[in-house]
Amino acid sequence: MRCFVAIELDPALRSPLVRLLREQLPRTRDVRWCSEHQLHVTLKFLGEVADERIPEVCEVVAAAAAQLQPFAIRLSGLGCFPSPNRARVLWCGMEDTTAGCQRWLGLADPPLAELGFERESRAYHPHITLGRSKAHGGSAVIRHVLETVPAPPPNEMTVDHLVLFESRLGPGGARYYPVSTAPLGG
C-alpha cells in the first residue's frame, strides 16, 4: 500500500482552509484543488509499503513520536512549489517554531532508512497542499491566486499525535485511510 506519515488538522486549522477552497479559489480544469478530507501536513512520504512491513513502520513512527512532547503549529501564508514562474503546487505554509516536525523526521528517518525507505534529501518545509497544476495554464492560475487571494488567518493547533495513512488513488483523486495513530510523548 502507498503510505505517508502526517499531522491531521484540527477544526481550527481545517475550517479556514475549507472556506478558502470552497469560496475563494477559481473553478478551473487547470488545477485540481484538494478536497477537505485531503488536507494534512505530510511529514514523510514512504511510497509503497508491503503489508508485512506495516508493523515495523508503525513501530518506528510510534517510537519517534514518543520522544517528542506535543507542539504547536500555525497557518502561515500561501506559497507555491517550485517557483512562481513554474508553479505546480499551491500550499499554505505552517509555522513550527519548536521545529517539532523536523525533530520527528530526524528521529524517524534513520530507522526508516534501515527498513529500506529513502532518507529525505531536501530541506523539510511543513505545508498543507491546496492544489496541483494539471495543465500548462495551471501555473498562471496559481500565480493569480497568490496575487489576489488573502492568506488564511494564522490559526494554531497543538499536535499531540501523528498518523500513518494509506493513500488509495482513484478517479476523484487520492483518498486517505488511517492505518495507525502514534501519540506524542509516549
C-alpha positions in Angstrom: 0.0 0.0 0.0 1.1 3.6 -0.6 1.7 5.2 2.8 2.8 8.5 4.4 3.1 9.9 7.9 1.2 13.1 8.6 -0.4 15.5 11.0 -4.2 15.5 11.0 -5.6 19.0 11.1 -8.0 20.0 13.9 -11.1 22.2 13.1 -9.2 25.5 13.9 -6.8 24.9 11.0 -9.1 22.9 8.7 -12.1 25.4 8.7 -10.4 28.4 7.2 -8.7 26.2 4.5 -12.0 24.6 3.6 -13.6 28.1 3.3 -10.6 29.2 1.0 -11.0 26.1 -1.2 -14.8 26.4 -1.4 -15.2 30.2 -1.7 -12.0 31.9 -2.9 -10.2 29.7 -5.4 -11.2 29.8 -9.1 -13.0 26.9 -10.6 -10.8 25.7 -13.4 -9.7 22.5 -15.1 -6.1 23.6 -15.0 -5.7 23.0 -11.2 -7.0 20.1 -9.2 -8.0 21.6 -5.8 -7.7 19.3 -2.8 -10.9 18.2 -1.0 -11.5 18.7 2.7 -10.5 15.2 3.6 -7.2 15.5 1.8 -5.9 18.4 4.0 -3.0 17.4 6.2 0.7 18.2 6.9 2.9 15.4 5.4 5.9 14.6 7.5 7.3 11.7 5.4 6.1 10.1 2.2 7.0 6.4 2.2 5.6 5.2 -1.1 4.8 1.5 -1.5 4.9 -0.5 1.8 4.5 -4.2 1.7 1.7 -5.4 4.1 4.2 -7.4 6.2 6.3 -4.3 6.7 3.5 -2.2 8.2 4.0 -3.3 11.8 7.7 -2.3 11.6 6.8 1.0 10.1 4.2 1.7 12.8 6.8 0.8 15.5 9.3 3.4 14.1 6.6 6.1 13.7 5.4 5.5 17.3 8.9 5.3 18.8 9.9 8.6 17.2 6.6 10.3 18.3 7.0 9.0 21.8 10.3 11.0 22.1 8.6 14.3 21.4 6.2 16.4 23.5 3.1 17.9 21.9 4.0 21.1 20.0 2.1 24.0 18.3 1.9 24.7 14.6 0.2 27.7 13.0 -1.0 28.6 9.5 1.5 30.9 7.8 0.6 32.3 4.4 0.2 30.9 0.9 3.0 29.9 -1.4 3.9 27.5 -4.3 6.4 24.9 -5.5 8.8 25.0 -7.2 8.6 28.8 -8.1 6.0 31.4 -9.0 7.1 31.2 -12.7 6.6 27.4 -12.8 4.1 27.0 -10.1 2.9 23.4 -9.9 1.6 23.2 -6.3 -0.3 25.8 -4.2 0.2 25.4 -0.5 -0.5 27.0 2.8 2.6 27.2 4.9 3.0 26.0 8.5 4.9 27.9 11.2 6.5 25.3 13.5 8.5 27.5 16.0 9.8 24.5 18.1 10.8 22.5 15.0 8.6 19.6 16.1 8.1 18.3 12.6 11.8 18.5 11.8 12.7 16.8 15.1 10.3 13.9 14.4 11.8 13.5 10.9 15.3 13.5 12.4 14.3 10.7 14.8 12.4 8.6 12.3 14.5 8.9 9.2 17.5 6.8 10.3 15.4 3.7 11.4 13.1 4.1 8.3 16.2 4.1 6.1 17.3 0.9 7.8 13.9 -0.5 6.7 14.7 0.5 3.1 12.9 3.8 2.8 14.9 6.7 1.3 16.2 9.4 3.6 14.9 12.9 2.9 17.4 14.7 0.7 15.6 18.1 0.5 15.1 20.5 3.3 11.8 20.0 5.1 9.2 22.8 4.9 5.9 22.0 6.6 2.9 22.9 4.5 -0.6 21.9 3.5 -1.1 21.2 -0.2 -4.2 23.0 -1.5 -4.0 22.2 -5.2 -1.8 20.8 -8.0 -1.5 22.1 -11.6 -2.9 19.6 -14.1 -2.1 21.6 -17.2 0.1 24.3 -18.6 -2.3 27.0 -17.7 -2.3 25.9 -14.0 0.8 27.9 -13.2 -0.9 31.1 -14.2 -3.9 30.2 -12.1 -1.7 29.6 -9.1 0.2 32.8 -9.6 -3.2 34.7 -9.8 -4.3 33.1 -6.5 -1.0 34.2 -4.9 -1.5 37.8 -6.1 -5.2 38.1 -5.3 -6.3 35.8 -2.5 -5.6 36.7 1.1 -3.9 34.2 3.2 -6.0 32.4 5.8 -5.7 33.7 9.4 -2.7 32.4 11.4 -4.8 29.8 13.4 -2.9 27.5 15.7 -3.3 23.9 16.9 -1.4 21.6 19.2 0.0 18.4 17.6 -0.4 15.6 20.0 -0.4 12.6 17.7 0.8 11.6 14.2 -1.0 9.3 11.8 0.3 6.7 9.3 -2.0 6.9 6.4 -2.7 4.7 3.4 -3.3 6.6 0.2 -5.6 5.0 -2.4 -5.6 6.6 -5.8 -8.9 6.9 -7.6 -10.6 8.9 -10.4 -11.7 11.6 -8.0 -8.2 11.9 -6.5 -6.5 10.2 -3.6 -8.4 9.0 -0.5 -6.6 8.7 2.8 -7.2 6.0 5.3 -5.6 5.9 8.8 -3.5 2.8 9.4 -2.2 3.7 12.9 -2.0 6.6 15.3 1.1 7.5 17.3 0.7 9.7 20.4 3.4 12.3 21.1 5.2 12.0 24.4 4.5 8.3 24.8 
